[in-house]
Amino acid sequence: GDEEVEKRMVILDQSKCKPTMPAYEYLKRHVMGCGKECISHDRATKTIKIWDQACLACLNRAKHCPDNATKVVKLPANLSSDTVHRYGPNSFKLHGLPMPRSGQVLGMLGCNGTGKSTALSILAGKLKPNLGNYDDPPTWQEIVKYYRGSDLQNYFKNVLEEKFKVSLKPQLEQDTVKALFGQKISDLIKKTDQRDKAEEYCKRLHLDH
């Protein structure tokens, strides 16, 4: 039958796995621990990699990595197709994209780390999807061709030809707050006013003071 086979992959947070850090030393000790390259160490870049098809023994070793530097995630077998973007080995992988349509509101719900921001960045043309090929990413022409026959083909063509204008509201991150600290909201609105509506909206929102 079409019964799904449970698969697992390891997410490795490289910011917690740098030389001299406990996670780095721990994983380095287990390189070739099973006789295969499930866990490998690149001497040139001083980075640790964990193979997607790592054996159960090495997956278990990864689970016990210090400082929560690794996370073992269960995946259904059908997630081997329609890869939109992957940041690198042992990192987040996005499968599938929502399709915005004229005159409709599209909502995306999901917990942190499920790919909402990545999907929005791709749809806005801010992030070029690599279709899972992070070592040799495709060109935009190849990406448009990949989506040939779907609504996303025309969508990406319109974004590239600047027929669409996409606006993204940044998340309220600490760096954003620091950059805007001390500035008036009315001044920020006037800086980005492209339709000469700043005065009108500032007055309606009682920001004209």
MARKEBA-691108 format. One line per 10 residues: number of its first residue (from 1); for each residue x, y, z of N, C-alpha, C, CB. Coordinates in nm, 3 decimals. Glycine has a CB too. Layout:
BEGIN
NUM	X/Y/Z/X/Y/Z/X/Y/Z/X/Y/Z; ...
This chain:
BEGIN
1	0.083/-0.119/0.000/0.000/0.000/0.000/0.086/0.122/0.000/-0.094/0.001/0.119; 0.022/0.238/0.024/0.091/0.365/0.027/0.120/0.407/0.170/0.010/0.472/-0.043; 0.141/0.314/0.256/0.168/0.344/0.397/0.296/0.423/0.410/0.177/0.214/0.480; 0.289/0.534/0.487/0.406/0.621/0.503/0.508/0.555/0.594/0.364/0.757/0.559; 0.631/0.569/0.557/0.741/0.519/0.639/0.797/0.636/0.717/0.851/0.451/0.551; 0.806/0.620/0.848/0.853/0.729/0.932/1.002/0.751/0.911/0.823/0.700/1.078; 1.038/0.875/0.886/1.178/0.911/0.871/1.213/1.017/0.974/1.208/0.962/0.727; 1.341/1.030/0.999/1.387/1.133/1.092/1.502/1.211/1.029/1.432/1.070/1.227; 1.512/1.337/1.066/1.627/1.416/1.027/1.675/1.494/1.148/1.593/1.512/0.908; 1.799/1.532/1.145/1.858/1.605/1.257/1.879/1.751/1.219/1.991/1.540/1.301
11	1.824/1.840/1.299/1.848/1.983/1.284/1.965/2.018/1.376/1.720/2.069/1.318; 2.072/2.070/1.319/2.191/2.104/1.398/2.209/2.255/1.398/2.317/2.034/1.341; 2.203/2.313/1.516/2.221/2.457/1.532/2.371/2.488/1.536/2.150/2.509/1.661; 2.424/2.537/1.423/2.568/2.561/1.415/2.616/2.670/1.510/2.606/2.598/1.273; 2.526/2.759/1.550/2.567/2.864/1.645/2.597/2.806/1.783/2.457/2.970/1.656; 2.547/2.686/1.810/2.574/2.619/1.937/2.676/2.508/1.922/2.445/2.563/1.995; 2.731/2.497/1.800/2.824/2.386/1.773/2.952/2.438/1.709/2.758/2.282/1.681; 3.014/2.533/1.775/3.140/2.589/1.729/3.256/2.529/1.808/3.140/2.743/1.741; 3.376/2.532/1.752/3.492/2.477/1.824/3.501/2.531/1.967/3.621/2.508/1.749; 3.536/2.445/2.058/3.547/2.469/2.204/3.411/2.461/2.274/3.610/2.607/2.230
21	3.302/2.460/2.198/3.171/2.446/2.262/3.145/2.299/2.295/3.058/2.503/2.170; 3.070/2.270/2.403/3.045/2.132/2.444/2.982/2.046/2.333/2.955/2.131/2.565; 2.887/2.101/2.257/2.822/2.024/2.152/2.921/1.982/2.044/2.707/2.104/2.090; 3.010/2.073/2.009/3.112/2.045/1.907/3.203/1.931/1.954/3.196/2.173/1.876; 3.251/1.942/2.076/3.341/1.840/2.130/3.270/1.705/2.143/3.396/1.884/2.266; 3.143/1.710/2.184/3.066/1.587/2.200/3.048/1.515/2.065/2.928/1.618/2.263; 3.002/1.589/1.963/2.978/1.527/1.832/3.109/1.484/1.765/2.904/1.625/1.741; 3.214/1.561/1.788/3.343/1.526/1.730/3.392/1.391/1.784/3.447/1.635/1.759; 3.362/1.363/1.909/3.402/1.234/1.969/3.328/1.117/1.904/3.374/1.236/2.120; 3.211/1.146/1.848/3.129/1.039/1.791/3.139/1.030/1.638/2.984/1.059/1.830
31	3.232/1.104/1.578/3.254/1.094/1.433/3.292/0.950/1.397/3.365/1.194/1.385; 3.224/0.894/1.297/3.249/0.755/1.253/3.226/0.656/1.367/3.392/0.740/1.199; 3.144/0.693/1.464/3.121/0.606/1.579/3.055/0.475/1.543/3.038/0.677/1.680; 2.982/0.473/1.431/2.914/0.351/1.389/2.989/0.284/1.274/2.770/0.381/1.348; 3.101/0.342/1.235/3.177/0.289/1.122/3.142/0.354/0.990/3.156/0.141/1.111; 3.038/0.438/0.990/2.997/0.511/0.870/3.002/0.661/0.899/2.853/0.469/0.824; 2.983/0.741/0.795/2.992/0.886/0.812/2.858/0.949/0.848/3.045/0.949/0.685; 2.788/0.886/0.940/2.663/0.946/0.988/2.691/1.082/1.051/2.592/0.852/1.089; 2.797/1.085/1.130/2.845/1.211/1.189/2.985/1.235/1.134/2.845/1.206/1.349; 3.004/1.350/1.071/3.134/1.379/1.010/3.187/1.514/1.056/3.123/1.376/0.857
41	3.319/1.529/1.042/3.386/1.652/1.084/3.470/1.705/0.970/3.473/1.627/1.209; 3.446/1.830/0.932/3.523/1.894/0.826/3.636/1.974/0.891/3.434/1.986/0.737; 3.758/1.927/0.875/3.872/1.993/0.940/3.898/2.132/0.884/3.997/1.909/0.926; 3.870/2.150/0.755/3.898/2.279/0.691/3.807/2.389/0.745/3.881/2.268/0.539; 3.678/2.358/0.757/3.581/2.460/0.804/3.550/2.446/0.952/3.452/2.450/0.724; 3.602/2.337/1.014/3.576/2.310/1.156/3.427/2.307/1.186/3.646/2.415/1.243; 3.356/2.231/1.103/3.212/2.216/1.122/3.176/2.068/1.131/3.134/2.284/1.006; 3.067/2.043/1.201/3.013/1.908/1.216/2.891/1.895/1.126/2.977/1.878/1.365; 2.879/1.780/1.061/2.760/1.752/0.981/2.704/1.616/1.021/2.793/1.755/0.828; 2.572/1.606/1.017/2.505/1.480/1.047/2.424/1.440/0.925/2.414/1.493/1.175
51	2.450/1.323/0.874/2.388/1.274/0.751/2.237/1.259/0.769/2.450/1.141/0.710; 2.161/1.296/0.663/2.016/1.284/0.670/1.970/1.141/0.696/1.954/1.333/0.541; 2.045/1.045/0.642/2.008/0.904/0.658/2.087/0.838/0.771/2.031/0.828/0.527; 2.116/0.913/0.875/2.195/0.860/0.987/2.127/0.738/1.049/2.215/0.969/1.094; 2.209/0.647/1.095/2.156/0.524/1.157/2.093/0.557/1.293/2.269/0.418/1.174; 2.018/0.462/1.346/1.949/0.484/1.473/2.045/0.512/1.587/1.864/0.364/1.507; 2.161/0.445/1.585/2.260/0.466/1.692/2.308/0.611/1.692/2.379/0.371/1.675; 2.336/0.665/1.573/2.385/0.803/1.565/2.274/0.904/1.591/2.447/0.829/1.428; 2.150/0.870/1.554/2.037/0.956/1.588/2.022/0.964/1.739/1.907/0.904/1.524; 2.042/0.852/1.804/2.035/0.850/1.950/2.147/0.932/2.013/2.040/0.705/2.001
61	2.267/0.926/1.952/2.378/1.008/2.001/2.343/1.157/1.985/2.510/0.975/1.925; 2.283/1.191/1.871/2.246/1.331/1.846/2.145/1.381/1.948/2.188/1.347/1.704; 2.053/1.293/1.989/1.951/1.332/2.087/2.014/1.378/2.218/1.856/1.216/2.113; 2.130/1.321/2.251/2.194/1.351/2.379/2.301/1.461/2.368/2.257/1.226/2.436; 2.298/1.533/2.258/2.397/1.640/2.238/2.375/1.753/2.339/2.389/1.695/2.094; 2.481/1.806/2.399/2.467/1.912/2.500/2.409/2.041/2.442/2.601/1.941/2.563; 2.356/2.125/2.531/2.309/2.260/2.500/2.196/2.265/2.397/2.424/2.343/2.449; 2.125/2.153/2.381/2.014/2.148/2.284/2.057/2.193/2.145/1.898/2.235/2.332; 2.180/2.158/2.109/2.232/2.200/1.978/2.171/2.120/1.864/2.384/2.186/1.975; 2.115/2.005/1.894/2.053/1.922/1.791/1.908/1.895/1.825/2.130/1.789/1.773
71	1.831/1.872/1.721/1.690/1.837/1.739/1.655/1.731/1.636/1.597/1.963/1.724; 1.608/1.617/1.681/1.568/1.509/1.591/1.420/1.525/1.559/1.598/1.369/1.654; 1.390/1.540/1.430/1.254/1.568/1.386/1.201/1.450/1.305/1.248/1.697/1.302; 1.079/1.409/1.334/1.015/1.301/1.258/0.952/1.358/1.131/0.907/1.230/1.344; 0.973/1.290/1.019/0.920/1.334/0.891/0.851/1.219/0.821/1.032/1.391/0.802; 0.734/1.246/0.758/0.673/1.142/0.674/0.752/1.126/0.545/0.527/1.177/0.642; 0.743/1.010/0.484/0.823/0.978/0.366/0.794/1.069/0.249/0.799/0.835/0.325; 0.669/1.122/0.239/0.635/1.202/0.122/0.700/1.340/0.121/0.486/1.217/0.114; 0.776/1.374/0.226/0.844/1.503/0.227/0.976/1.499/0.151/0.868/1.547/0.369; 0.994/1.398/0.070/1.115/1.392/-0.013/1.094/1.467/-0.145/1.153/1.246/-0.041
81	0.970/1.512/-0.170/0.941/1.581/-0.296/0.897/1.724/-0.270/0.832/1.506/-0.374; 0.896/1.803/-0.376/0.852/1.943/-0.373/0.927/2.025/-0.267/0.702/1.949/-0.345; 1.058/2.006/-0.263/1.139/2.088/-0.173/1.155/2.227/-0.232/1.278/2.022/-0.147; 1.113/2.328/-0.159/1.119/2.467/-0.206/1.251/2.531/-0.168/1.002/2.548/-0.150; 1.292/2.512/-0.045/1.415/2.578/0.001/1.476/2.500/0.118/1.386/2.724/0.043; 1.608/2.498/0.119/1.680/2.440/0.231/1.804/2.525/0.257/1.719/2.291/0.202; 1.825/2.559/0.384/1.935/2.650/0.419/2.071/2.581/0.420/1.909/2.710/0.555; 2.075/2.449/0.429/2.202/2.378/0.432/2.182/2.241/0.493/2.308/2.457/0.509; 2.290/2.165/0.510/2.279/2.033/0.574/2.238/2.047/0.719/2.411/1.956/0.563; 2.156/1.955/0.765/2.108/1.956/0.905/2.040/2.087/0.940/2.224/1.932/1.002
91	1.962/2.139/0.846/1.893/2.265/0.872/1.751/2.257/0.817/1.969/2.383/0.810; 1.678/2.361/0.841/1.538/2.369/0.804/1.516/2.344/0.655/1.482/2.504/0.843; 1.406/2.274/0.622/1.371/2.247/0.483/1.222/2.278/0.463/1.402/2.098/0.444; 1.193/2.359/0.362/1.054/2.400/0.335/1.000/2.320/0.217/1.046/2.552/0.306; 0.881/2.261/0.236/0.815/2.185/0.130/0.684/2.255/0.094/0.790/2.038/0.174; 0.670/2.292/-0.033/0.546/2.352/-0.079/0.533/2.499/-0.045/0.430/2.278/-0.021; 0.458/2.570/-0.129/0.433/2.712/-0.107/0.284/2.742/-0.120/0.514/2.797/-0.208; 0.233/2.832/-0.037/0.094/2.876/-0.058/0.087/2.965/-0.182/0.041/2.952/0.068; -0.029/2.975/-0.241/-0.044/3.054/-0.363/-0.138/3.172/-0.340/-0.097/2.966/-0.478; -0.084/3.294/-0.331/-0.171/3.412/-0.317/-0.253/3.433/-0.444/-0.087/3.539/-0.286
101	-0.378/3.473/-0.428/-0.465/3.498/-0.543/-0.531/3.634/-0.530/-0.571/3.387/-0.557; -0.550/3.698/-0.643/-0.608/3.832/-0.646/-0.747/3.834/-0.583/-0.615/3.884/-0.791; -0.769/3.932/-0.496/-0.899/3.948/-0.432/-0.926/3.854/-0.318/-1.005/3.932/-0.533; -0.827/3.772/-0.280/-0.846/3.678/-0.171/-0.744/3.702/-0.061/-0.836/3.534/-0.222; -0.784/3.670/0.062/-0.695/3.681/0.177/-0.639/3.542/0.208/-0.769/3.742/0.301; -0.509/3.533/0.215/-0.443/3.405/0.245/-0.384/3.411/0.385/-0.332/3.373/0.140; -0.421/3.316/0.467/-0.367/3.310/0.603/-0.278/3.189/0.622/-0.481/3.308/0.706; -0.170/3.206/0.695/-0.080/3.095/0.727/-0.068/3.083/0.878/0.059/3.115/0.661; -0.101/2.967/0.928/-0.094/2.941/1.071/0.007/2.831/1.098/-0.233/2.904/1.127; 0.077/2.843/1.207/0.173/2.739/1.243/0.262/2.785/1.356/0.259/2.699/1.123
111	0.317/2.691/1.429/0.405/2.725/1.540/0.540/2.775/1.487/0.426/2.603/1.634; 0.623/2.825/1.575/0.754/2.876/1.537/0.837/2.768/1.468/0.829/2.929/1.659; 0.907/2.808/1.362/0.997/2.716/1.294/0.932/2.631/1.186/1.058/2.627/1.393; 0.806/2.661/1.151/0.740/2.580/1.048/0.755/2.639/0.908/0.593/2.567/1.081; 0.819/2.756/0.896/0.849/2.807/0.763/0.764/2.922/0.715/0.838/2.700/0.667; 0.685/2.983/0.802/0.598/3.093/0.760/0.678/3.211/0.708/0.509/3.138/0.876; 0.779/3.254/0.782/0.861/3.369/0.742/0.940/3.338/0.615/0.956/3.410/0.855; 0.990/3.215/0.605/1.066/3.176/0.486/0.976/3.179/0.363/1.126/3.035/0.504; 0.854/3.125/0.376/0.759/3.125/0.263/0.725/3.268/0.221/0.630/3.049/0.301; 0.703/3.356/0.317/0.669/3.496/0.285/0.787/3.566/0.217/0.630/3.573/0.413
121	0.908/3.541/0.264/1.026/3.602/0.202/1.043/3.556/0.057/1.152/3.568/0.282; 1.012/3.429/0.031/1.021/3.377/-0.106/0.914/3.439/-0.194/1.008/3.222/-0.107; 0.791/3.444/-0.145/0.681/3.502/-0.222/0.701/3.650/-0.248/0.549/3.479/-0.151; 0.776/3.716/-0.158/0.803/3.859/-0.175/0.922/3.884/-0.268/0.829/3.923/-0.040; 0.991/3.778/-0.308/1.108/3.793/-0.394/1.232/3.835/-0.318/1.079/3.894/-0.500; 1.226/3.831/-0.186/1.341/3.869/-0.103/1.440/3.753/-0.085/1.293/3.918/0.035; 1.389/3.632/-0.097/1.472/3.512/-0.081/1.450/3.423/-0.203/1.438/3.436/0.051; 1.559/3.390/-0.272/1.548/3.305/-0.390/1.544/3.159/-0.346/1.667/3.330/-0.488; 1.437/3.087/-0.378/1.430/2.946/-0.337/1.535/2.863/-0.410/1.290/2.889/-0.365; 1.602/2.774/-0.337/1.707/2.694/-0.401/1.659/2.553/-0.436/1.828/2.685/-0.309
131	1.528/2.525/-0.414/1.468/2.395/-0.449/1.542/2.279/-0.383/1.467/2.377/-0.600; 1.609/2.307/-0.270/1.682/2.205/-0.197/1.827/2.193/-0.235/1.616/2.074/-0.217; 1.869/2.265/-0.341/2.008/2.257/-0.388/2.089/2.374/-0.331/2.013/2.258/-0.544; 2.126/2.363/-0.205/2.197/2.473/-0.141/2.341/2.484/-0.188/2.194/2.457/0.009; 2.399/2.374/-0.238/2.537/2.378/-0.288/2.546/2.441/-0.428/2.595/2.238/-0.291; 2.442/2.420/-0.508/2.441/2.471/-0.645/2.301/2.526/-0.676/2.481/2.360/-0.748; 2.267/2.640/-0.617/2.131/2.693/-0.629/2.093/2.727/-0.773/2.115/2.816/-0.543; 1.968/2.707/-0.810/1.924/2.736/-0.947/1.909/2.886/-0.970/1.791/2.667/-0.975; 1.906/2.924/-1.097/1.881/3.064/-1.134/1.730/3.089/-1.127/1.936/3.096/-1.278; 1.691/3.217/-1.132/1.548/3.248/-1.133/1.479/3.187/-1.255/1.526/3.399/-1.129
141	1.550/3.185/-1.368/1.492/3.127/-1.488/1.463/2.978/-1.467/1.588/3.147/-1.608; 1.553/2.909/-1.399/1.532/2.766/-1.371/1.419/2.746/-1.271/1.661/2.702/-1.319; 1.407/2.838/-1.178/1.300/2.829/-1.078/1.163/2.847/-1.145/1.319/2.934/-0.967; 1.154/2.948/-1.232/1.027/2.971/-1.304/0.992/2.849/-1.389/1.037/3.098/-1.392; 1.092/2.789/-1.452/1.071/2.670/-1.535/1.024/2.553/-1.449/1.200/2.633/-1.610; 1.080/2.541/-1.328/1.043/2.433/-1.237/0.893/2.437/-1.204/1.126/2.441/-1.107; 0.839/2.558/-1.192/0.698/2.573/-1.158/0.609/2.586/-1.282/0.679/2.695/-1.069; 0.663/2.548/-1.397/0.589/2.557/-1.521/0.457/2.480/-1.512/0.674/2.505/-1.638; 0.351/2.544/-1.557/0.220/2.480/-1.555/0.141/2.505/-1.429/0.235/2.334/-1.574; 0.202/2.573/-1.332/0.131/2.604/-1.207/0.111/2.755/-1.195/0.210/2.550/-1.084
151	0.024/2.794/-1.102/0.000/2.937/-1.079/0.126/3.007/-1.030/-0.114/2.957/-0.978; 0.214/2.932/-0.962/0.335/2.993/-0.909/0.431/3.037/-1.020/0.406/2.895/-0.816; 0.423/2.974/-1.136/0.508/3.017/-1.248/0.478/3.162/-1.286/0.488/2.924/-1.371; 0.351/3.192/-1.306/0.314/3.329/-1.342/0.337/3.425/-1.226/0.168/3.335/-1.385; 0.316/3.377/-1.104/0.338/3.462/-0.987/0.483/3.508/-0.979/0.299/3.387/-0.858; 0.577/3.413/-0.991/0.719/3.448/-0.983/0.762/3.536/-1.102/0.805/3.321/-0.978; 0.706/3.511/-1.220/0.737/3.595/-1.336/0.695/3.739/-1.311/0.668/3.540/-1.463; 0.578/3.757/-1.252/0.528/3.891/-1.223/0.611/3.960/-1.115/0.382/3.885/-1.179; 0.657/3.883/-1.018/0.743/3.941/-0.914/0.876/3.985/-0.974/0.768/3.838/-0.800; 0.935/3.900/-1.058/1.064/3.931/-1.120/1.055/4.050/-1.215/1.117/3.810/-1.194
161	0.943/4.060/-1.285/0.923/4.170/-1.380/0.867/4.294/-1.311/0.831/4.126/-1.492; 0.856/4.287/-1.177/0.810/4.397/-1.093/0.670/4.443/-1.130/0.906/4.514/-1.103; 0.588/4.347/-1.172/0.447/4.376/-1.197/0.367/4.369/-1.068/0.388/4.278/-1.301; 0.425/4.301/-0.969/0.368/4.296/-0.835/0.453/4.381/-0.742/0.358/4.150/-0.784; 0.390/4.445/-0.648/0.464/4.516/-0.544/0.429/4.451/-0.411/0.430/4.670/-0.543; 0.529/4.396/-0.345/0.507/4.322/-0.221/0.558/4.403/-0.103/0.576/4.185/-0.226; 0.475/4.413/0.000/0.515/4.483/0.123/0.515/4.383/0.237/0.419/4.602/0.154; 0.621/4.386/0.315/0.633/4.297/0.431/0.643/4.380/0.558/0.756/4.204/0.417; 0.562/4.346/0.657/0.576/4.411/0.787/0.675/4.330/0.870/0.438/4.424/0.861; 0.786/4.390/0.908/0.885/4.313/0.985/0.833/4.274/1.123/1.015/4.393/1.000
171	0.880/4.160/1.171/0.847/4.121/1.306/0.912/4.218/1.403/0.890/3.975/1.334; 0.851/4.233/1.518/0.902/4.327/1.618/1.021/4.265/1.688/0.792/4.367/1.720; 1.135/4.264/1.619/1.256/4.205/1.674/1.337/4.312/1.747/1.340/4.139/1.564; 1.427/4.267/1.830/1.507/4.358/1.912/1.588/4.455/1.826/1.600/4.279/2.003; 1.647/4.406/1.718/1.728/4.492/1.631/1.643/4.599/1.565/1.799/4.408/1.525; 1.519/4.562/1.527/1.429/4.659/1.465/1.393/4.769/1.564/1.301/4.589/1.414; 1.364/4.728/1.687/1.326/4.826/1.791/1.442/4.922/1.818/1.285/4.753/1.921; 1.564/4.868/1.825/1.681/4.953/1.850/1.700/5.056/1.740/1.806/4.867/1.864; 1.681/5.013/1.615/1.702/5.102/1.501/1.599/5.215/1.497/1.696/5.024/1.371; 1.480/5.191/1.551/1.373/5.291/1.546/1.357/5.368/1.677/1.242/5.223/1.511
181	1.435/5.332/1.777/1.419/5.393/1.910/1.437/5.545/1.903/1.520/5.333/2.009; 1.344/5.616/1.967/1.354/5.761/1.976/1.292/5.836/1.859/1.494/5.800/1.988; 1.248/5.767/1.756/1.190/5.833/1.639/1.037/5.841/1.653/1.228/5.759/1.510; 0.980/5.945/1.597/0.836/5.961/1.599/0.772/5.875/1.490/0.797/6.108/1.581; 0.657/5.818/1.522/0.586/5.736/1.424/0.546/5.820/1.302/0.461/5.671/1.488; 0.507/5.942/1.326/0.467/6.029/1.215/0.584/6.055/1.120/0.413/6.162/1.268; 0.704/6.069/1.175/0.822/6.090/1.090/0.853/5.966/1.008/0.944/6.127/1.176; 0.836/5.848/1.068/0.861/5.724/0.995/0.762/5.705/0.880/0.854/5.604/1.090; 0.637/5.743/0.904/0.535/5.733/0.799/0.568/5.827/0.684/0.394/5.766/0.855; 0.613/5.947/0.715/0.646/6.046/0.611/0.767/6.004/0.529/0.671/6.183/0.675
191	0.861/5.933/0.593/0.980/5.887/0.520/0.946/5.787/0.411/1.079/5.824/0.617; 0.840/5.709/0.433/0.804/5.605/0.336/0.677/5.639/0.259/0.786/5.472/0.408; 0.636/5.764/0.264/0.513/5.807/0.195/0.536/5.814/0.044/0.467/5.945/0.248; 0.471/5.727/-0.031/0.485/5.724/-0.176/0.360/5.773/-0.249/0.518/5.583/-0.221; 0.254/5.799/-0.172/0.127/5.841/-0.235/0.076/5.975/-0.182/0.021/5.734/-0.215; 0.166/6.046/-0.111/0.127/6.175/-0.052/0.005/6.161/0.039/0.098/6.278/-0.163; 0.005/6.057/0.119/-0.107/6.033/0.210/-0.066/6.046/0.356/-0.166/5.895/0.186; 0.062/6.079/0.380/0.113/6.080/0.517/0.035/6.176/0.607/0.260/6.118/0.517; 0.014/6.297/0.560/-0.057/6.397/0.642/-0.197/6.350/0.676/-0.063/6.534/0.569; -0.264/6.293/0.576/-0.403/6.246/0.596/-0.409/6.137/0.701/-0.462/6.195/0.464
201	-0.320/6.037/0.689/-0.326/5.924/0.782/-0.277/5.962/0.922/-0.243/5.809/0.729; -0.177/6.049/0.928/-0.130/6.094/1.060/-0.241/6.168/1.134/-0.006/6.185/1.044; -0.321/6.245/1.058/-0.431/6.319/1.120/-0.541/6.223/1.166/-0.489/6.423/1.021; -0.572/6.126/1.082/-0.678/6.030/1.116/-0.639/5.943/1.235/-0.712/5.942/0.995; -0.508/5.915/1.247/-0.461/5.831/1.357/-0.412/5.913/1.478/-0.349/5.741/1.308; -0.436/6.044/1.469/-0.397/6.135/1.578/-0.247/6.129/1.606/-0.475/6.102/1.708; -0.169/6.126/1.497/-0.024/6.123/1.510/0.040/6.256/1.467/0.034/6.008/1.428; -0.044/6.356/1.440/0.008/6.484/1.389/0.043/6.578/1.504/-0.094/6.551/1.296; 0.131/6.532/1.590/0.176/6.618/1.701/0.320/6.587/1.736/0.086/6.598/1.826
